[in-house]
Amino acid sequence: MAREAPGQTLQPTALVHEAWLRLAGGENPGFEGRAHFFAAAAEAMRRILIDRARRKRAERHGGNQQRVDIDEVELASQSTDDQLLAVNEALDRLAARHPVPAELLKLRYFVGMSLKEAAEVAGISADTAKDYCAFARAWLFREMTKERGACENSR
């Protein structure tokens, strides 16, 4: 949540509660261990944030309109919802090709774990996790740069 746009109405506690409701669904989910729980929690939180971004972008919810702070009217800012959706799509592509680095990124950025904690949950060494995270960030950067280039070329 610390990486979310200012003015975000979803509070961290509400995100955790919503994720738990999705995970448990009123029954005992029976996780296979700590790693399974955190992987499921990261995915649930990711899906909640993506669903919110899609809903906010929908026309019936004011789709292309942006909230503007009247004191900063002259500033132009890119929609963080569009960025979040683009990152989500790139992360799905990464997970299809390289599931462990993608899982580490989910644990780091959606659950908020440190590199050491994420490595422990994934069952790998901290050094390997560091390498995987560096690879995943570079891979996502390359994918996002390609997407941005394609969008700019289509104008």
DSSP file (Angstrom, degrees, kcal/mol; ACC not computed):
  #  RESIDUE AA STRUCTURE BP1 BP2  ACC     N-H-->O    O-->H-N    N-H-->O    O-->H-N    TCO  KAPPA ALPHA  PHI   PSI    X-CA   Y-CA   Z-CA
    1    1 A M    >         0   0    0      0, 0.0     3,-1.4     0, 0.0     7,-0.1   0.000 360.0 360.0 360.0 -25.1    0.0    0.0    0.0
    2    2 A A  T 3   +     0   0    0      1,-0.3     0, 0.0    10,-0.0     0, 0.0   0.783 360.0  51.6 -64.6 -24.8    3.0    2.3    0.5
    3    3 A R  T 3  S+     0   0    0    106,-0.2    -1,-0.3     2,-0.0     2,-0.0   0.461  90.5 104.9 -90.5  -1.8    3.6    2.2   -3.2
    4    4 A E  S <  S-     0   0    0     -3,-1.4     3,-0.1     1,-0.1     4,-0.1  -0.315  83.5 -85.7 -76.7 162.8    0.0    3.1   -4.1
    5    5 A A    >   -     0   0    0      1,-0.1     3,-1.1     2,-0.1    -1,-0.1  -0.299  51.0 -95.5 -65.6 148.9   -1.1    6.6   -5.3
    6    6 A P  T 3  S+     0   0    0      0, 0.0    -1,-0.1     0, 0.0     3,-0.1  -0.330 111.3  37.9 -61.0 149.5   -1.8    9.3   -2.7
    7    7 A G  T 3  S+     0   0    0      1,-0.3     2,-0.2    -3,-0.1    -2,-0.1   0.555  77.4 161.6  85.0   7.4   -5.5    9.6   -1.9
    8    8 A Q    <   -     0   0    0     -3,-1.1    -1,-0.3     1,-0.2    -4,-0.0  -0.432  28.8-158.3 -62.4 128.6   -6.0    5.8   -2.0
    9    9 A T        +     0   0    0     -2,-0.2     2,-0.7    -3,-0.1    -1,-0.2   0.679  68.1  89.5 -86.1 -17.9   -9.2    5.0   -0.2
   10   10 A L  S    S-     0   0    0      4,-0.0    -2,-0.1    -9,-0.0    39,-0.0  -0.721  70.3-150.4 -83.3 117.0   -8.4    1.4    0.4
   11   11 A Q     >  -     0   0    0     -2,-0.7     4,-2.3     1,-0.1     5,-0.2  -0.529  22.7-114.5 -85.4 153.5   -6.5    1.2    3.8
   12   12 A P  H  > S+     0   0    0      0, 0.0     4,-2.4     0, 0.0     5,-0.2   0.883 117.2  51.7 -55.0 -40.9   -3.9   -1.6    4.4
   13   13 A T  H  > S+     0   0    0      1,-0.2     4,-2.5     2,-0.2     5,-0.2   0.908 109.6  49.5 -64.1 -40.5   -6.1   -3.1    7.1
   14   14 A A  H  > S+     0   0    0      2,-0.2     4,-2.7     1,-0.2    -1,-0.2   0.884 109.8  52.0 -65.1 -37.8   -9.1   -3.2    4.8
   15   15 A L  H  X S+     0   0    0     -4,-2.3     4,-2.5     2,-0.2    -2,-0.2   0.926 110.7  47.1 -63.1 -45.1   -6.9   -4.9    2.1
   16   16 A V  H  X S+     0   0    0     -4,-2.4     4,-2.5     2,-0.2    -2,-0.2   0.917 113.4  48.7 -63.2 -43.1   -5.8   -7.6    4.6
   17   17 A H  H  X S+     0   0    0     -4,-2.5     4,-2.5     2,-0.2    -2,-0.2   0.927 112.2  47.6 -63.6 -44.5   -9.3   -8.2    5.7
   18   18 A E  H  X S+     0   0    0     -4,-2.7     4,-2.2     1,-0.2    -1,-0.2   0.904 111.6  51.2 -62.8 -41.1  -10.6   -8.4    2.2
   19   19 A A  H  X S+     0   0    0     -4,-2.5     4,-2.4     1,-0.2    -1,-0.2   0.922 110.2  49.3 -62.5 -43.0   -7.8  -10.8    1.3
   20   20 A W  H  X>S+     0   0    0     -4,-2.5     4,-3.4     1,-0.2     5,-0.5   0.913 109.1  52.3 -63.5 -41.5   -8.6  -13.0    4.3
   21   21 A L  H  X5S+     0   0    0     -4,-2.5     4,-1.8     1,-0.2    -1,-0.2   0.898 111.8  46.5 -61.5 -39.0  -12.3  -13.1    3.3
   22   22 A R  H  <5S+     0   0    0     -4,-2.2    -1,-0.2    -5,-0.2    -2,-0.2   0.882 116.8  44.6 -69.4 -36.5  -11.3  -14.2   -0.2
   23   23 A L  H  <5S+     0   0    0     -4,-2.4    -2,-0.2    -5,-0.2    -3,-0.2   0.945 125.2  29.3 -72.4 -48.6   -8.9  -16.8    1.1
   24   24 A A  H ><5S-     0   0    0     -4,-3.4     3,-1.5    -5,-0.2    -3,-0.2   0.899  76.9-167.6 -83.5 -41.7  -11.1  -18.3    3.9
   25   25 A G  T 3<<S-     0   0    0     -4,-1.8    -4,-0.1    -5,-0.5    -3,-0.1   0.818  76.0 -53.2  58.0  32.0  -14.5  -17.7    2.4
   26   26 A G  T 3  S+     0   0    0      1,-0.3     2,-0.3    -5,-0.1    -1,-0.3   0.560 125.7  77.7  82.5   7.4  -16.2  -18.5    5.7
   27   27 A E  S <  S-     0   0    0     -3,-1.5    -1,-0.3    -4,-0.0     3,-0.0  -0.892  94.8 -84.3-140.2 170.5  -14.4  -21.9    6.1
   28   28 A N        -     0   0    0     -2,-0.3    -4,-0.1     1,-0.2    -3,-0.0  -0.697  36.4-158.7 -79.2 112.4  -11.1  -23.2    7.1
   29   29 A P        -     0   0    0      0, 0.0    -1,-0.2     0, 0.0    -5,-0.0   0.731  19.2-141.2 -71.2 -21.7   -9.0  -23.0    3.9
   30   30 A G        -     0   0    0      1,-0.1     2,-0.1    -3,-0.0    -2,-0.0   0.989  17.3-156.3  63.2  66.0   -6.4  -25.6    5.0
   31   31 A F        -     0   0    0      1,-0.1    -1,-0.1     3,-0.0     3,-0.1  -0.418  17.8-131.0 -72.8 150.3   -3.1  -24.2    3.7
   32   32 A E  S    S-     0   0    0      1,-0.2     2,-0.3    -2,-0.1    -1,-0.1   0.452  74.2 -47.6 -82.4  -0.7   -0.3  -26.6    3.1
   33   33 A G  S  > S-     0   0    0      1,-0.1     4,-2.2     2,-0.0    -1,-0.2  -0.925  73.9 -60.6 156.0-178.5    2.2  -24.5    5.0
   34   34 A R  H  > S+     0   0    0     -2,-0.3     4,-2.7     1,-0.2     5,-0.2   0.900 127.8  51.6 -61.5 -44.2    3.5  -21.0    5.5
   35   35 A A  H  > S+     0   0    0      1,-0.2     4,-2.4     2,-0.2    -1,-0.2   0.911 110.2  49.2 -61.2 -43.1    4.7  -20.6    1.9
   36   36 A H  H  > S+     0   0    0      2,-0.2     4,-2.2     1,-0.2    -1,-0.2   0.908 111.6  49.6 -63.5 -42.5    1.3  -21.7    0.5
   37   37 A F  H  X S+     0   0    0     -4,-2.2     4,-2.7     2,-0.2    -2,-0.2   0.948 113.2  44.6 -61.6 -49.7   -0.5  -19.2    2.8
   38   38 A F  H  X S+     0   0    0     -4,-2.7     4,-2.6     2,-0.2    -2,-0.2   0.864 112.4  52.0 -67.3 -35.0    1.7  -16.3    1.8
   39   39 A A  H  X S+     0   0    0     -4,-2.4     4,-2.1    -5,-0.2    -1,-0.2   0.924 113.0  45.2 -64.2 -43.0    1.6  -17.1   -1.9
   40   40 A A  H  X S+     0   0    0     -4,-2.2     4,-2.5    -5,-0.2    -2,-0.2   0.898 113.1  50.5 -67.1 -39.9   -2.2  -17.2   -1.7
   41   41 A A  H  X S+     0   0    0     -4,-2.7     4,-2.6     2,-0.2     5,-0.2   0.911 110.2  49.8 -64.5 -42.6   -2.3  -14.0    0.3
   42   42 A A  H  X S+     0   0    0     -4,-2.6     4,-2.4     1,-0.2    -1,-0.2   0.924 112.9  46.7 -61.8 -44.1   -0.1  -12.2   -2.2
   43   43 A E  H  X S+     0   0    0     -4,-2.1     4,-2.5     2,-0.2    -2,-0.2   0.895 112.0  50.6 -66.2 -39.9   -2.2  -13.4   -5.1
   44   44 A A  H  X S+     0   0    0     -4,-2.5     4,-2.2     2,-0.2    -2,-0.2   0.927 112.4  46.4 -63.8 -44.9   -5.4  -12.4   -3.3
   45   45 A M  H  X S+     0   0    0     -4,-2.6     4,-2.4     2,-0.2     5,-0.2   0.904 111.8  51.6 -64.5 -40.7   -4.1   -8.9   -2.5
   46   46 A R  H  X S+     0   0    0     -4,-2.4     4,-2.5    -5,-0.2    -2,-0.2   0.937 110.6  48.1 -60.3 -46.8   -2.9   -8.5   -6.1
   47   47 A R  H  X S+     0   0    0     -4,-2.5     4,-2.8     1,-0.2    -1,-0.2   0.868 109.8  52.7 -64.4 -36.5   -6.3   -9.5   -7.4
   48   48 A I  H  X S+     0   0    0     -4,-2.2     4,-2.3     2,-0.2    -1,-0.2   0.943 112.0  45.0 -63.2 -47.2   -8.1   -7.0   -5.1
   49   49 A L  H  X S+     0   0    0     -4,-2.4     4,-2.2     2,-0.2    -2,-0.2   0.892 114.9  48.3 -65.1 -39.3   -5.9   -4.1   -6.2
   50   50 A I  H  X S+     0   0    0     -4,-2.5     4,-2.7     2,-0.2     5,-0.2   0.921 110.7  50.7 -67.2 -43.9   -6.3   -5.1   -9.9
   51   51 A D  H  X S+     0   0    0     -4,-2.8     4,-2.6     1,-0.2    -2,-0.2   0.909 111.2  49.2 -59.7 -42.0  -10.1   -5.4   -9.5
   52   52 A R  H  X S+     0   0    0     -4,-2.3     4,-2.7     2,-0.2    -1,-0.2   0.912 111.1  49.4 -62.8 -42.9  -10.2   -2.0   -7.9
   53   53 A A  H  X S+     0   0    0     -4,-2.2     4,-1.6     2,-0.2    -2,-0.2   0.918 113.2  46.3 -64.2 -42.7   -8.1   -0.4  -10.6
   54   54 A R  H  X S+     0   0    0     -4,-2.7     4,-1.0     2,-0.2    -2,-0.2   0.915 113.6  48.9 -65.1 -42.1  -10.3   -2.0  -13.3
   55   55 A R  H >< S+     0   0    0     -4,-2.6     3,-0.6     1,-0.2     6,-0.2   0.912 111.3  49.1 -64.5 -42.5  -13.5   -0.9  -11.6
   56   56 A K  H 3< S+     0   0    0     -4,-2.7    -1,-0.2     1,-0.2    -2,-0.2   0.820 110.8  51.4 -66.3 -29.7  -12.2    2.7  -11.1
   57   57 A R  H 3< S+     0   0    0     -4,-1.6    -1,-0.2    -5,-0.2    -2,-0.2   0.665  86.0 108.5 -81.3 -16.4  -11.3    2.8  -14.8
   58   58 A A  S X<>S-     0   0    0     -4,-1.0     5,-1.8    -3,-0.6     3,-1.5  -0.318  77.1-124.7 -63.3 142.7  -14.7    1.6  -16.0
   59   59 A E  G > 5S+     0   0    0      1,-0.3     3,-2.0     3,-0.2    -1,-0.1   0.868 108.5  58.4 -56.2 -42.1  -16.8    4.3  -17.6
   60   60 A R  G 3 5S+     0   0    0      1,-0.3    -1,-0.3     2,-0.2    -2,-0.1   0.667 107.2  49.5 -68.5 -13.3  -19.8    3.9  -15.3
   61   61 A H  G < 5S-     0   0    0     -3,-1.5    -1,-0.3    -6,-0.2    -2,-0.2   0.092 137.0 -82.2-108.0  21.4  -17.4    4.7  -12.4
   62   62 A G  T X 5 -     0   0    0     -3,-2.0     3,-2.8    -5,-0.1    -3,-0.2   0.757  63.2-174.6  86.9  25.8  -16.0    7.8  -14.0
   63   63 A G  T 3 <S+     0   0    0     -5,-1.8    -4,-0.2     1,-0.3    -5,-0.1   0.640  73.3  27.8 -21.7 -66.6  -13.5    5.9  -16.1
   64   64 A N  T 3  S+     0   0    0     -5,-0.1     2,-0.3     2,-0.1    -1,-0.3   0.403  99.7 102.8 -91.5   4.3  -11.4    8.5  -17.8
   65   65 A Q    <   -     0   0    0     -3,-2.8     2,-0.4    -6,-0.1    -4,-0.0  -0.646  55.9-156.1 -88.3 144.8  -11.8   11.1  -15.1
   66   66 A Q        -     0   0    0     -2,-0.3     2,-0.3    13,-0.0    -2,-0.1  -0.933  20.3-115.9-120.2 144.1   -9.1   11.8  -12.6
   67   67 A R        -     0   0    0     -2,-0.4     2,-0.4   -60,-0.0     0, 0.0  -0.588  36.1-162.6 -72.1 137.1   -9.2   13.3   -9.2
   68   68 A V        -     0   0    0     -2,-0.3     2,-0.6     3,-0.0     5,-0.1  -0.987  19.2-134.2-128.9 129.5   -7.4   16.5   -9.1
   69   69 A D    >   -     0   0    0     -2,-0.4     3,-2.2     3,-0.2    -2,-0.0  -0.727  20.3-140.7 -78.5 121.7   -6.1   18.4   -6.1
   70   70 A I  G >  S+     0   0    0     -2,-0.6     3,-0.9     1,-0.3    -1,-0.2   0.772  99.1  59.4 -58.9 -28.2   -7.1   22.0   -6.8
   71   71 A D  G 3  S+     0   0    0      1,-0.2    -1,-0.3     2,-0.1     3,-0.2   0.686 111.2  41.1 -73.6 -16.9   -3.8   23.3   -5.4
   72   72 A E  G X  S+     0   0    0     -3,-2.2     3,-1.4     1,-0.1    -1,-0.2  -0.148  70.8 133.6-122.3  38.1   -1.9   21.3   -8.0
   73   73 A V  T <   +     0   0    0     -3,-0.9    -1,-0.1     1,-0.3    -2,-0.1   0.823  68.6  59.3 -60.8 -34.2   -4.0   21.9  -11.1
   74   74 A E  T 3  S+     0   0    0     -3,-0.2     2,-0.3    -4,-0.1    -1,-0.3   0.666  86.6  93.5 -73.8 -13.9   -1.0   22.7  -13.3
   75   75 A L    <   -     0   0    0     -3,-1.4     2,-0.5     1,-0.0    -3,-0.1  -0.612  64.1-152.1 -81.5 135.8    0.6   19.3  -12.6
   76   76 A A        -     0   0    0     -2,-0.3     2,-0.4     2,-0.0    -2,-0.1  -0.910  16.7-175.8-104.9 132.8    0.0   16.5  -15.1
   77   77 A S        -     0   0    0     -2,-0.5     2,-0.2     0, 0.0     3,-0.0  -0.970  24.9-119.9-131.2 147.3    0.2   13.0  -13.8
   78   78 A Q        -     0   0    0     -2,-0.4     2,-0.3     1,-0.1     3,-0.0  -0.563  42.9 -97.0 -80.6 145.7   -0.2    9.6  -15.4
   79   79 A S     >  -     0   0    0     -2,-0.2     4,-1.5     1,-0.2    -1,-0.1  -0.472  26.4-158.2 -66.8 121.7   -2.9    7.4  -14.2
   80   80 A T  H  > S+     0   0    0     -2,-0.3     4,-2.8     1,-0.2    -1,-0.2   0.780  91.5  62.5 -71.9 -25.8   -1.6    4.9  -11.6
   81   81 A D  H  > S+     0   0    0      2,-0.2     4,-2.4     1,-0.2    -1,-0.2   0.921 103.9  47.9 -63.7 -42.5   -4.5    2.6  -12.3
   82   82 A D  H  > S+     0   0    0      2,-0.2     4,-2.2     1,-0.2    -1,-0.2   0.901 112.6  49.4 -63.2 -40.1   -3.3    2.2  -15.9
   83   83 A Q  H  X S+     0   0    0     -4,-1.5     4,-2.7     2,-0.2    -2,-0.2   0.926 110.0  50.6 -64.1 -44.3    0.2    1.5  -14.6
   84   84 A L  H  X S+     0   0    0     -4,-2.8     4,-2.3     1,-0.2    -2,-0.2   0.904 111.2  48.1 -61.3 -42.0   -1.0   -1.0  -12.1
   85   85 A L  H  X S+     0   0    0     -4,-2.4     4,-2.2     2,-0.2    -1,-0.2   0.890 111.7  49.9 -66.2 -38.6   -3.0   -2.9  -14.8
   86   86 A A  H  X S+     0   0    0     -4,-2.2     4,-2.2     2,-0.2    -2,-0.2   0.911 111.4  48.4 -65.9 -41.6    0.0   -2.8  -17.2
   87   87 A V  H  X S+     0   0    0     -4,-2.7     4,-2.9     2,-0.2    -2,-0.2   0.900 109.5  54.3 -63.8 -39.8    2.3   -4.2  -14.4
   88   88 A N  H  X S+     0   0    0     -4,-2.3     4,-2.2     2,-0.2    -2,-0.2   0.928 109.2  46.8 -59.6 -46.2   -0.3   -6.9  -13.7
   89   89 A E  H  X S+     0   0    0     -4,-2.2     4,-1.8     1,-0.2    -1,-0.2   0.913 114.2  47.3 -63.1 -42.4   -0.4   -8.0  -17.3
   90   90 A A  H  X S+     0   0    0     -4,-2.2     4,-2.3     1,-0.2    -2,-0.2   0.888 110.4  52.8 -66.0 -38.6    3.5   -8.1  -17.5
   91   91 A L  H  X S+     0   0    0     -4,-2.9     4,-2.6     1,-0.2    -2,-0.2   0.870 106.4  53.2 -65.5 -36.5    3.6  -10.0  -14.1
   92   92 A D  H  X S+     0   0    0     -4,-2.2     4,-1.7     2,-0.2    -1,-0.2   0.908 109.8  48.2 -62.5 -41.6    1.2  -12.6  -15.6
   93   93 A R  H  X S+     0   0    0     -4,-1.8     4,-1.3     2,-0.2    -2,-0.2   0.902 111.8  49.7 -65.2 -40.4    3.5  -13.0  -18.6
   94   94 A L  H  X S+     0   0    0     -4,-2.3     4,-4.0     1,-0.2     3,-0.4   0.925 109.1  52.0 -62.7 -44.7    6.5  -13.3  -16.2
   95   95 A A  H  < S+     0   0    0     -4,-2.6    -1,-0.2     1,-0.2    -2,-0.2   0.841 105.6  55.8 -62.5 -33.5    4.7  -15.9  -14.1
   96   96 A A  H  < S+     0   0    0     -4,-1.7    -1,-0.2    -5,-0.2    -2,-0.2   0.854 122.2  26.7 -67.0 -33.6    4.0  -18.0  -17.2
   97   97 A R  H  < S+     0   0    0     -4,-1.3    -2,-0.2    -3,-0.4    -3,-0.2   0.828 138.2  20.3 -96.8 -38.2    7.7  -18.2  -18.1
   98   98 A H     X  +     0   0    0     -4,-4.0     4,-1.7    -5,-0.2    -1,-0.2  -0.724  64.8 174.7-137.3  82.0    9.4  -17.8  -14.7
   99   99 A P  H  > S+     0   0    0      0, 0.0     4,-2.4     0, 0.0     5,-0.2   0.850  74.8  53.7 -64.7 -38.2    7.1  -18.7  -11.8
  100  100 A V  H  > S+     0   0    0      2,-0.2     4,-2.4     1,-0.2     5,-0.2   0.951 110.4  44.8 -67.4 -49.0    9.6  -18.4   -8.9
  101  101 A P  H  > S+     0   0    0      0, 0.0     4,-2.0     0, 0.0    -1,-0.2   0.899 114.5  50.9 -60.4 -37.0   10.8  -14.9   -9.7
  102  102 A A  H  X S+     0   0    0     -4,-1.7     4,-2.1    -8,-0.2    -2,-0.2   0.911 109.3  50.3 -64.3 -41.8    7.2  -13.8  -10.2
  103  103 A E  H  X S+     0   0    0     -4,-2.4     4,-2.4     1,-0.2    -1,-0.2   0.895 108.2  53.1 -63.9 -40.0    6.2  -15.3   -6.9
  104  104 A L  H  X S+     0   0    0     -4,-2.4     4,-2.5     1,-0.2    -1,-0.2   0.917 108.5  49.9 -61.2 -43.0    9.0  -13.5   -5.1
  105  105 A L  H  X S+     0   0    0     -4,-2.0     4,-3.1     2,-0.2     5,-0.4   0.906 109.7  51.2 -63.0 -40.4    7.9  -10.2   -6.6
  106  106 A K  H  X>S+     0   0    0     -4,-2.1     4,-2.4     1,-0.2     5,-1.1   0.933 111.8  46.9 -61.4 -45.0    4.3  -10.8   -5.4
  107  107 A L  I  <>S+     0   0    0     -4,-2.4     6,-2.1     3,-0.2     5,-0.6   0.895 117.0  44.2 -63.6 -39.7    5.5  -11.6   -1.9
  108  108 A R  I  <5S+     0   0    0     -4,-2.5    -2,-0.2     4,-0.2    -1,-0.2   0.934 126.1  27.0 -70.7 -46.8    7.7   -8.5   -1.8
  109  109 A Y  I  <5S+     0   0    0     -4,-3.1  -106,-0.2    -5,-0.2    -3,-0.2   0.752 128.7  35.1 -97.1 -25.0    5.3   -6.0   -3.3
  110  110 A F  I  <5S+     0   0    0     -4,-2.4    -3,-0.2    -5,-0.4    -2,-0.1   0.769 130.9  29.6 -99.9 -29.6    1.9   -7.2   -2.5
  111  111 A V  I   <S-     0   0    0     -5,-1.1    -3,-0.2    -4,-0.4    -4,-0.1   0.715 101.2-129.1 -96.9 -26.5    2.5   -8.7    0.9
  112  112 A G      < +     0   0    0     -5,-0.6    -4,-0.2    -6,-0.3    -3,-0.1   0.722  47.4 160.6  87.6  22.8    5.3   -6.4    1.8
  113  113 A M        -     0   0    0     -6,-2.1    -1,-0.2     1,-0.1     2,-0.1  -0.389  40.5-115.1 -75.8 154.4    7.9   -9.0    2.8
  114  114 A S     >  -     0   0    0      1,-0.1     4,-2.6    -2,-0.1     5,-0.2  -0.339  34.3-102.8 -75.4 169.0   11.6   -8.3    3.0
  115  115 A L  H  > S+     0   0    0      1,-0.2     4,-2.3     2,-0.2     5,-0.2   0.909 123.9  50.3 -61.1 -42.2   13.9  -10.1    0.6
  116  116 A K  H  > S+     0   0    0      2,-0.2     4,-2.2     1,-0.2    -1,-0.2   0.915 111.7  47.1 -63.4 -44.3   14.9  -12.5    3.4
  117  117 A E  H  > S+     0   0    0      2,-0.2     4,-2.4     1,-0.2    -2,-0.2   0.919 112.8  48.7 -64.1 -44.2   11.3  -13.2    4.4
  118  118 A A  H  X S+     0   0    0     -4,-2.6     4,-2.4     1,-0.2    -1,-0.2   0.894 110.8  51.2 -63.7 -39.4   10.3  -13.9    0.8
  119  119 A A  H  X>S+     0   0    0     -4,-2.3     5,-2.4    -5,-0.2     4,-1.0   0.912 109.9  49.8 -63.0 -42.3   13.2  -16.1    0.3
  120  120 A E  H  <5S+     0   0    0     -4,-2.2     3,-0.4     1,-0.2    -2,-0.2   0.918 112.0  47.2 -62.7 -44.2   12.4  -18.1    3.4
  121  121 A V  H  <5S+     0   0    0     -4,-2.4    -1,-0.2     1,-0.2    -2,-0.2   0.895 113.5  48.3 -64.7 -39.7    8.7  -18.5    2.3
  122  122 A A  H  <5S-     0   0    0     -4,-2.4    -1,-0.2    -5,-0.2    -2,-0.2   0.627 112.1-122.0 -76.7 -12.6    9.8  -19.6   -1.2
  123  123 A G  T  <5S+     0   0    0     -4,-1.0     2,-0.3    -3,-0.4    -3,-0.2   0.829  72.4 113.3  76.7  32.1   12.3  -22.0    0.3
  124  124 A I  S   <S-     0   0    0     -5,-2.4    -1,-0.3    -6,-0.1    -2,-0.1  -0.851  72.0 -88.6-129.1 166.7   15.4  -20.6   -1.4
  125  125 A S     >  -     0   0    0     -2,-0.3     4,-2.4     1,-0.1     5,-0.2  -0.326  33.9-117.6 -72.7 158.6   18.5  -18.8   -0.2
  126  126 A A  H  > S+     0   0    0      1,-0.2     4,-2.4     2,-0.2     5,-0.1   0.866 115.8  53.4 -63.5 -36.9   18.5  -15.0    0.2
  127  127 A D  H  > S+     0   0    0      2,-0.2     4,-2.1     1,-0.2    -1,-0.2   0.914 110.1  46.4 -65.4 -42.2   21.3  -14.7   -2.4
  128  128 A T  H  > S+     0   0    0      2,-0.2     4,-2.9     1,-0.2    -2,-0.2   0.911 112.1  51.5 -64.9 -41.6   19.2  -16.7   -4.9
  129  129 A A  H  X S+     0   0    0     -4,-2.4     4,-2.8     1,-0.2    -2,-0.2   0.898 108.1  52.2 -62.1 -39.9   16.1  -14.6   -4.1
  130  130 A K  H  X S+     0   0    0     -4,-2.4     4,-2.2     2,-0.2    -1,-0.2   0.922 111.6  46.3 -61.9 -44.1   18.2  -11.4   -4.7
  131  131 A D  H  X S+     0   0    0     -4,-2.1     4,-2.5     2,-0.2    -2,-0.2   0.925 113.2  49.2 -64.1 -44.7   19.2  -12.7   -8.1
  132  132 A Y  H  X S+     0   0    0     -4,-2.9     4,-3.0     1,-0.2    -2,-0.2   0.908 111.5  49.2 -61.4 -42.3   15.7  -13.7   -9.0
  133  133 A C  H  X S+     0   0    0     -4,-2.8     4,-2.7     2,-0.2     5,-0.2   0.904 110.8  49.6 -65.6 -40.7   14.3  -10.4   -7.9
  134  134 A A  H  X S+     0   0    0     -4,-2.2     4,-2.2    -5,-0.2    -1,-0.2   0.927 113.6  46.9 -62.2 -43.9   16.9   -8.5   -9.9
  135  135 A F  H  X S+     0   0    0     -4,-2.5     4,-2.7     2,-0.2    -2,-0.2   0.937 113.1  48.5 -61.2 -47.2   16.1  -10.7  -12.9
  136  136 A A  H  X S+     0   0    0     -4,-3.0     4,-2.8     1,-0.2     5,-0.2   0.898 111.3  49.3 -63.8 -41.7   12.3  -10.2  -12.4
  137  137 A R  H  X S+     0   0    0     -4,-2.7     4,-2.6     2,-0.2    -1,-0.2   0.920 113.5  46.7 -63.4 -42.8   12.6   -6.4  -12.1
  138  138 A A  H  X S+     0   0    0     -4,-2.2     4,-2.4    -5,-0.2    -2,-0.2   0.910 112.8  49.8 -64.6 -41.2   14.8   -6.2  -15.2
  139  139 A W  H  X S+     0   0    0     -4,-2.7     4,-2.3     2,-0.2    -2,-0.2   0.930 113.1  45.8 -63.3 -46.0   12.3   -8.5  -17.1
  140  140 A L  H  X S+     0   0    0     -4,-2.8     4,-3.0     2,-0.2     5,-0.2   0.895 111.0  53.1 -64.7 -40.0    9.3   -6.4  -16.1
  141  141 A F  H  X S+     0   0    0     -4,-2.6     4,-2.5    -5,-0.2    -2,-0.2   0.930 110.0  48.0 -60.1 -44.9   11.2   -3.1  -16.9
  142  142 A R  H  X S+     0   0    0     -4,-2.4     4,-2.2     2,-0.2    -2,-0.2   0.920 113.7  47.1 -61.9 -44.1   11.9   -4.5  -20.4
  143  143 A E  H  X S+     0   0    0     -4,-2.3     4,-2.2     2,-0.2    -2,-0.2   0.911 113.6  47.5 -63.8 -43.1    8.3   -5.6  -20.9
  144  144 A M  H  X S+     0   0    0     -4,-3.0     4,-2.5     1,-0.2    -1,-0.2   0.869 111.0  51.7 -67.8 -36.2    6.9   -2.2  -19.6
  145  145 A T  H  X S+     0   0    0     -4,-2.5     4,-2.3    -5,-0.2    -1,-0.2   0.895 109.3  50.3 -66.7 -40.0    9.3   -0.3  -21.8
  146  146 A K  H  X S+     0   0    0     -4,-2.2     4,-2.2     2,-0.2    -2,-0.2   0.919 111.8  48.3 -62.1 -43.4    8.2   -2.3  -24.9
  147  147 A E  H  X S+     0   0    0     -4,-2.2     4,-2.3     2,-0.2    -2,-0.2   0.914 111.6  49.0 -63.8 -43.1    4.5   -1.6  -24.0
  148  148 A R  H  X S+     0   0    0     -4,-2.5     4,-2.3     1,-0.2    -1,-0.2   0.902 111.5  50.2 -64.5 -40.0    5.2    2.1  -23.6
  149  149 A G  H  X S+     0   0    0     -4,-2.3     4,-2.1     1,-0.2    -1,-0.2   0.892 110.0  50.1 -63.8 -40.3    7.0    2.2  -26.9
  150  150 A A  H  X S+     0   0    0     -4,-2.2     4,-1.1     2,-0.2    -2,-0.2   0.885 111.5  48.7 -65.4 -39.0    4.2    0.4  -28.7
  151  151 A C  H  < S+     0   0    0     -4,-2.3     4,-0.3     1,-0.2    -2,-0.2   0.907 112.7  47.2 -67.9 -40.3    1.7    2.9  -27.2
  152  152 A E  H >< S+     0   0    0     -4,-2.3     3,-0.8     1,-0.2    -2,-0.2   0.849 110.5  52.4 -70.4 -33.3    3.7    5.9  -28.2
  153  153 A N  H 3< S+     0   0    0     -4,-2.1    -1,-0.2     1,-0.2    -2,-0.2   0.743 103.0  59.2 -73.1 -22.8    4.3    4.6  -31.7
  154  154 A S  T 3<        0   0    0     -4,-1.1    -1,-0.2     1,-0.2    -2,-0.2   0.532 360.0 360.0 -84.4  -4.8    0.5    4.1  -32.2
  155  155 A R    <         0   0    0     -3,-0.8    -1,-0.2    -4,-0.3    -2,-0.1   0.470 360.0 360.0 -80.8 360.0   -0.2    7.8  -31.6
